[in-house]
Amino acid sequence: MYKMIVGNWKMNGTSADLEEFFDFANDWLNPMFDLMICPPATLIGRMTGTSVMIGAQDCHADVKGAHTGDISAEMLADAGATHVIVGHSERRTDHAETNAMVAAKTNAAWNAEMKVILCIGETEAQYRAGETLDVLRTQMAESIPDGAMKTNITIAYEPVWAIGTGLTPTLQEIADVHAFIRETLVARFGDAGAAMPLLYGGSVKASNARDIFVLPNVNGGLVGGASLRKADFTPICSALEQA
Ligand SMILES: O=C[C@H](O)COP(=O)(O)O
């Protein structure tokens, strides 16, 4: 089964962290799975050239233009990023990103020949109201463009209430939600939907990683806080290797 792990550094990391990153990369010269870090854009160009793939955390939907402070997929690819995360709940919350905007960013990334990691997930209120599957169905319908049949996309399920909180759904809940996501993707995209990697994200750490990674329809993880330090991320990568 295809396996992938992505460390999302979010707004963390400066040149002071590079030595530790290259030390980590040196431990994973030939990983048996796709291993990626998504650092802040300022570090992308300085972290390429190892077996650790480098991704970006967001891109603008336009190729270029008058968008102060934004960055296009083409620029990220030019800096050396192969993948870009879109639709992260922190982007949806902090920048009021809608499903339509996420779809536009996805198309922009594909046009720049980048691969996409598209995040979906319910809020705590939606979870408590039993609306999880409805929310995910709508997010998938509106934010995954039809082009997903032809190109590479990875879907990351991240319950918003599990991000950075230390809380996670039960293993059964993760398995059930991933099965639902898989069914939905297969119904829309057929064989391409069956092949799309599905990552779980939200408070993944060394102590729970293996139990999550062995679940059906879980191809790996999207890891935030525990990807920042080599000592935390290494055992999570090892858990995926052994899963
Ligand atoms: O992109 C990563 C996720 O938001 C998970 O973050 P976390 O591992 O710190 O909970």
The ligand as a Tripos MOL2 file, in Angstrom:
@<TRIPOS>MOLECULE
LIG
   10     9     1     0     0
SMALL
NO_CHARGES

@<TRIPOS>ATOM
      1 O1         -1.2150   20.1830    9.2270 O.2       1 LIG1
      2 C1         -1.1660   19.5860   10.3050 C.2       1 LIG1
      3 C2         -2.2940   19.5050   11.1780 C.3       1 LIG1
      4 O2         -2.9840   20.7060   11.2850 O.3       1 LIG1
      5 C3         -2.1010   18.7790   12.4530 C.3       1 LIG1
      6 O3         -1.4870   19.5730   13.4290 O.3       1 LIG1
      7 P1         -1.0700   18.9050   14.8360 P.3       1 LIG1
      8 O4         -0.3240   17.6410   14.4730 O.co2     1 LIG1
      9 O5         -0.2130   19.9100   15.4990 O.co2     1 LIG1
     10 O6         -2.3390   18.5870   15.5530 O.co2     1 LIG1
@<TRIPOS>BOND
     1     1     2 2
     2     2     3 1
     3     3     4 1
     4     3     5 1
     5     5     6 1
     6     6     7 1
     7     7     8 2
     8     7     9 1
     9     7    10 1
@<TRIPOS>SUBSTRUCTURE
     1 LIG1         1 GROUP 0 **** ****
